[in-house]
Amino acid sequence: MPTYEYHCENCGENFEEFQRITEPPITVCPKCHQNGSVHRVISAGAGIIFKGSGFYETDYRSPEYKKAAEKEKSTTKAK
């Protein structure tokens, strides 16, 4: 479930709300309780973080890149 940022036009309060995507946007400010003054703010959001084993930068490389990397690896071992 995403976290949405909201801003109240009446009192200037900025707050976040953890909601389902299917839930309607909040319209009542939790600070001043004014109805209709709250608007969802477009924010940067959070980046994706891959944790754990199994995620490597070379997992999705092209076949040509993999061949060149293997060739380079074999030539550096020979030295």
N, C-alpha and C positions, 0 to 999 in steps of 0.2 A: 504494500500500500504506500502510495506517495505522500510526501509532506508538502502541503500547499502553503504559500505565504499570502497573507491578507493585509489590507490597509484600510483603516477607518477614516473616511473623509471628515467626519464630525470632530473627533478628538485627536486624530493623528496617530493612533495606536497601530503599531505593526506587530503582527503575531503569526504564528505558524499553527497549522492544524493537520493532524495525521488522519487522512480520510481515504475511503475507497474511491476508485475512479468513477464509479457509478453514482456516488452520492452527489446531490446538488450542492452548489457553492453556498457558503455561509453568508447570511445577510444581516445578522445581528451582532453588534460589537460586544465582546465579553467585558469590556471596561465601562463604556458609557451606556450600553444596552439600547443604542439607537438602531432602529430597524431600517434597512435599506441603505445605510451609509458605508457598508463594507464591500470592498471589491477585491477580487483575486489579483495578485501581482505576478507578473511574469518574472521568474527568477532564473538564475544560472543552474540551480539544481545541484545534484551531487554527481561526481564522476563514478564510473564503474571501477570497482576494485576487485581484482582477481586474487584470491588467496588460496593457498594450498598447492600441492604438487600437481603437475599435469598441464600447467599453463606456461608455455615457452614462446618467446618471440619468433622462433623459427617454425612453429607448428603450421603456419599457413603460408609458407613461402612457396614460390613457383618452382616447378621441377627444374628449370634451368639454373635457378639460384642454388638449389640443393646439389646439383651436379657440380657446379663451380666450387661450392664450399667443400665438397668431398674431395675434389681434385686438389684444392689448396691444402687441405688437411693432410693428404697423403704426401704431398711434396714437402711440407714442413717437417713431417716425421722422418723423412729420408735424410735430412740434413744433420 
